[in-house]
Amino acid sequence: MSCAYEEDLTAYVDQELPPLKLRQLEGHLPSCQSCTDTLALLRRTVSALEAMPAFSPSPALRRAVLNRISQEPPSLLDRLRGFLRPGLVVPALSAAALLAVGVAVVQLSRRGEGPAADAPLMVADATEFELVKNLDLVEDLDVVGLESPEDLEVVEHLDELEGQP
Amino acid sequence: MLQVASGDQAAFAALFDRHAQSVARFAYRFVGDAARAEELAQDIFVKVYRNARAYRPSAKFKTFLFKVAANHCLNEVRRGEYRVKHTTHEAEAEATGQELPEAAASSPDEALHGKELERAVGEAMSQMTERERAAFTMCRFEGMAYREIADALAASEAAVKSLIHRATLAVARKLSSLEAGAVPARSQA
């Protein structure tokens, strides 16, 4: 079974241990042969890896990458920027402004032919007018669904009915 | 990088020249195949160009680059686009006619040891998980700090410490068994 400190050994070789763990490990090492052996093995391995020859890409890689980049389509943002350049934007905005003014003029002239905005509210018939006049009473009586002529008559003569014993 | 983000291809070429070796080396160590590593490196640089606007100057460019590189390599291997091969790159160089830099070894014996070392490291790496291999490569061959590797792999520093330890220990044990003669290195594929 490996020592609990073994996990810290590689970080120790790489000088990546925080100060507290570093002190703990350095205090532990003289008393643990397993960690001392593993540490020596790790150090030899890291040195051997550092001595390995590096891989170098071929010159064709540069040509291939730059060729692919030159064929890349412009990004959406670049296309938008191209679209929004002043040479296009100014005439387009002028045309839009003219169109908006035209629409507004047409709307205003049409509104002039229709009923005035402050015209009095037209009520279709006398019954509706009566109902509107007595709406608070209707609401008090909780008869919002009242529709038949008999019921309306009861409401109309409510004073008299209330006077009866 | 800001110039690259505005579509400056000359700035991109300069960026490529500065980092191509590093990215290609990472890809090579990740898949263990020179031709595939170059394909991956191409894709990585095209991705960097396309996503240049996503780069924030507050982040170190190398971290951003390796984030793209690690994501791309991990995704391609997971999609089955690339099988991890890991042969010696002397063998690769022989096959492709590529020139390799001289190894640190000076005597023939030491050079032979270099080839065996390369083979043993390749074998140990092919048995690592993809994240172990990515973290190990960034640490051992690119000299990146644990914090930078954690950023590139979107992992915690503690997780990276563990990945690197397991991977390094696996390579160390492979080399140890090679030294002890327990694994006849020549018989390995």
Interface residues (C-beta under 8 A of the other chain):
Chain A: E6 E7 L9 T10 A11 V13 D14 E16 T38 L41 L42 R44 T45 V46 A48 L49 E50 A51 M52 P53 A54 F55 S56 P57 S58 A60 L61 R62 A64 V65 L66 R68 I69 S70 E72 P74 S75 L77 D78
Chain B: G7 Q9 F12 A13 F16 D17 A20 Q21 A24 R25 Y28 R29 A34 A37 E38 A41 Q42 F45 V46 Y49 R50 R53 H89 T96 Q98 E99 L100 P101 E102 A103 A104 A105 G114 L117 E118 V121 C139 R140 F141 A145 Y146 K161 S162 I164 H165 T168 L169 V171 A172 R173 L175 S176
